[in-house]
């Protein structure tokens, strides 16, 4: 089973950009869909964006302008670029791998946007 480790979170000022990464313990070439989710205290985890093994991307409608998901199979890594950060982006961001019968979460990385 693949293991996922997120990185790149931190405290950033509103208006800046951030790139999160999700490193996998093995090749991601065959992973059907990889996604980013996020969660704030007291709320349910929500889907942010997903990318298929063929590179097809989908985004939560309200985020598609400022969020970009990508994956680099050579590096076994998925990314989430977030531009023009707003305080509403403050959350723990999780990566997720859907391999059909096996579904795996990372431990999350905290993003805090200060105004």
C-alpha positions in Angstrom: 0.0 0.0 0.0 1.3 3.4 -1.0 2.2 5.9 1.8 1.6 9.6 1.2 3.5 12.5 2.9 2.4 16.1 2.4 4.7 19.1 2.7 4.8 22.8 1.9 2.3 24.1 4.4 3.0 27.0 6.7 1.9 30.5 7.6 1.7 32.9 4.7 0.3 36.3 4.1 -2.8 36.9 2.1 -2.1 37.5 -1.5 1.0 35.2 -1.6 1.2 31.8 -3.3 2.0 28.4 -2.0 2.8 25.0 -3.5 1.9 21.9 -1.5 3.5 18.6 -2.4 2.4 15.0 -1.8 5.2 12.5 -2.0 4.3 8.8 -2.5 6.4 5.9 -1.2 6.2 4.2 -4.6 5.3 4.9 -8.2 2.1 6.9 -8.7 1.9 6.0 -12.4 -0.8 3.4 -11.9 -2.8 5.3 -9.2 -6.2 5.9 -10.8 -7.0 9.2 -9.2 -5.1 11.4 -6.7 -6.8 14.2 -5.0 -6.4 17.1 -2.5 -8.9 17.6 0.3 -8.9 20.2 3.1 -10.5 20.5 6.5 -11.1 23.3 9.0 -12.0 22.7 12.7 -15.6 21.8 13.2 -16.2 21.2 9.5 -16.2 18.1 7.3 -13.3 17.4 5.1 -14.0 18.8 1.6 -12.7 17.9 -1.8 -10.5 20.5 -3.4 -9.3 19.0 -6.7 -8.4 15.7 -8.4 -6.2 14.4 -11.2 -6.4 11.1 -13.0 -3.5 9.0 -14.1 -4.0 10.4 -17.6 -3.7 14.0 -16.3 -7.3 15.0 -16.4 -8.0 17.5 -13.7 -11.1 18.6 -11.8 -11.7 21.3 -9.3 -14.1 22.4 -6.7 -16.0 25.2 -8.6 -15.2 27.9 -6.2 -11.5 27.2 -6.3 -10.6 26.5 -9.9 -9.4 30.0 -10.6 -6.6 30.0 -8.0 -5.8 26.3 -7.4 -3.8 24.1 -9.8 -3.3 20.4 -9.3 -0.6 18.5 -11.1 1.3 15.2 -10.7 4.9 14.2 -11.7 5.1 10.5 -12.1 8.8 10.6 -12.4 9.1 12.0 -9.0 6.1 10.1 -7.5 4.7 13.4 -6.4 1.5 15.4 -6.7 1.3 19.1 -6.2 -1.3 21.8 -5.4 -0.4 25.3 -6.4 -2.5 27.9 -4.6 -2.3 31.5 -5.8 -3.5 34.7 -4.3 -4.2 33.1 -1.0 -7.0 34.4 1.2 -7.7 33.7 4.9 -10.5 31.3 3.8 -7.8 29.0 2.5 -6.7 28.3 6.0 -7.1 24.6 6.6 -5.3 21.3 6.9 -4.7 20.0 3.4 -4.7 16.2 2.8 -3.7 14.2 -0.2 -5.6 11.1 -1.2 -4.9 8.2 -3.5 -7.7 6.1 -5.0 -6.4 2.8 -6.2 -9.8 1.2 -6.5 -9.9 -1.3 -3.6 -7.3 0.6 -1.7 -7.7 4.2 -0.6 -4.9 6.1 1.2 -4.7 9.4 3.0 -1.7 11.4 3.9 -1.3 12.9 7.4 -2.0 16.5 6.3 -0.2 19.8 6.1 -1.4 22.9 7.8 -1.9 26.1 5.8 -2.6 29.3 7.7 -3.2 32.5 5.8 -2.8 35.7 7.7 -4.6 38.9 6.6 
